[in-house]
Amino acid sequence: MSDAYKGILIFVVGPSGAGKDSLMAGAASALSQEPNISFVRRLITREAMAELEDHGTISETQYEEMVQQGDFALHWRAHGLGYIIPKTIEDDLRAGKTLICNTSRNQLPIAHQKYPIHVINITAPVELRAERLAGRGRENKEEIEQRLNRKVDALDPALPQTTISNDQSLVVGVEKLVHLIRAVQK
C-alpha cells in the first residue's frame, strides 16, 4: 500500500437485502455538508433504479475496455454484471478524504493491499432480507431465493472491520452508519 494515501476507503459489504444501499443513501444525505467525506459512485453494467441505488451505468463493451486499459481501482463480476470502482478514488485518498463505497467481499484482500481501508459489514435477519428483496422488485421469487441462499464467506479477521445489524428502522440504521463513518475517519 502506498504511503501517499492520507485518507481512508470505507467499504460497505453485506448480503443481498441487508439494506446497504438504503443506509448509504441516508448516510450520504446526512454527511453531505462534510467536504472531507465522499460516497463513491460505482460503475455497473445495469441501469440504476434511482430510488434504490446510485451508480453510473456503463455498457458491457465499456466495462471490458476499462478493464483491459487498467482504468479502474477495483473491478469484479457478480450476479451477471460488471462492477468498477473508478481509479479517481486514488486522488481523493491522496488528498486525505474519507471515501465510502459498496463493494464485493472478494475485492477486500486486493483493496487492503492497495489502500488504507475499513470494512463495515451490514447484516440483517434472513426473513427481513427476503422481505426487502421482494419489495425492491428487481428479482423474481427464484432469483431472490438464490440471493438468500448464496454462500457468503466470512470476512478475514485481519481486515479492520465493524459490523452493523440493520434490523431496526431506517433512521436507526443510518444513525449507526453515520456514527461509524465519523469514528473511523483518519
N, C-alpha and C positions, 0 to 999 in steps of 0.2 A: 504494500500500500504506500502511496506517495505521501511524504511528509508535507507536501504543498497543500493538502486539504485541511482547511481550518474549520469547515462546517461538519455537519453530520447528516447522514442519509437514514431516515427512519422508514423502515419497510413495514407495511401493514399486511399481514397474512392471516389466513383462517379459511375454514371450509366454506363451500358454497352455502349461502343463506345465513351466514353468521352476522351479516349486516355491515360488512366492511365499507361498501360504497356509501351507505346512508350515514354512518358515523363520520367518514371522511368528509362528506359534503357538509355536514353540520359543523365539524371542526374547522373546515376551510372558511365557512362564514364567520364563525366566532373569532378566528385568528386573522381575518382579512386586513385588519389595521396594523398588523405587526410585520414591518417590512423585511425582517430577517427570516421569516418563515414563509415557505412556498410549497404548494402542492404540485407535484409533477404530473403533467398530462402525458399518459402513455399513448402510444400509437397502436391501434388494433385493427385487424383486418375484418371489422364488423362495424356497421352503422351504430352510433351511440344512441341510447334512449335517454334523452335529456333529463328526464325526471329520475333516472336511476343511476346514471354514471356520467362522468366527464372524461372523455378521451378524444384523441384525434383519430380520424378514420383514414386508413390507407388501404390500397389495393394489395392483392397477393403479389403482383409484379413489383410494386413499390417496396413491399416488405423484403422480397428476395434481393432486390437491388441494394437496399440499405445494408442488409446482412453481408452481401458479397463485397461491398465497398468498405465495410467496417464502420459505418456511420451509425453507431449505437453505443450506449454504455452497457446495456444488457439486452438480450433478446431470447425468446423462447416460444414454444408452441404448446398450446393446451386447448382441449375441447374443440379441436379442428381449426383453431385460429392462431394467427401470428401476433406476437406482442413485442413491442420495442420500447425501451426507456431511452429517451434521446441522450446523445452524447453531451448536449449542452448543460447537463447537470454538473459536469466537471468544473465548468467556470463558476457556477454558483457555490460549489463546495470550496473551491479555492478562495472565494470571496467571504467565506465564513457563514454561509446560510445554512439554515435547518431546512431540509427537504423531506417531504412526506410522500410516499409512493406505495401503491398497492402492487404487490409482485407475487411471483410464484416461489414456493418454498425451494424448488430445485435451483433457483438462482442465488440463494443466500450464501452458500460457500464461495461462489465466484465473486459476488459483491463484497464479501468480507475480506477477500484477498486484495481487492482494488480500492475500497473506500472505507472510511470510518462509518460504521453502521450501528443501529439499534433496531431490534425486531419487536414489533407489537403484534402479538398473536390474539386475534379476536375469536372468541368461542361463543357457542350458544347450544342449548339442548337440541337434539335431532328433531324433535316434534316442532319446535319453534322454527328451525331452519326449513323444514318441509313446508310449513305454512307461508313463510316468507318467499320461498322459491315459487310456490304456486301463485302467490299474489303478484309477483312481478310479471307473469305471463309470457316469459321468453321461451320456456321449455314445456313440452308435453309431460304427461304423468311418467312415462317411461324414462325420459331424459332426467327428470327430477330424481327418480329412484337411482339412476346411475350416478348422479352427482352426490346423493346422500350416502351411497354405498362405496364411493371411491375411497380407497385406502390412502390415508394421509400419513406420511412419515413424521415421526416425532422430530422436533427441532433439535439440532445439535446443541448440547448443553454448553459448548464453548462459545456460542454466539451470545452477545449481550442481548437480553430479551426480557420482556414483561408480557403477562397475559391479562386480558380484559375479558370478563364474562359479560356478554351483551344479552342479558336475559331480563332486563327491565325496560323501562320506557326509552324512547329515542333520546329524550332530553338527558336522562341519566347517563346513557352510553356516550353521548357527545361530551358531557362534562368529564367523564373518566378519561376519554381520549385527549381532550384539550389539556387536562392536568398533567397527563403523562408526557405529552409532547413538550410542554414547558419544562418538565422535570429533567428530561434527557438532553435538552439543548446543551451545546458546548459553551 
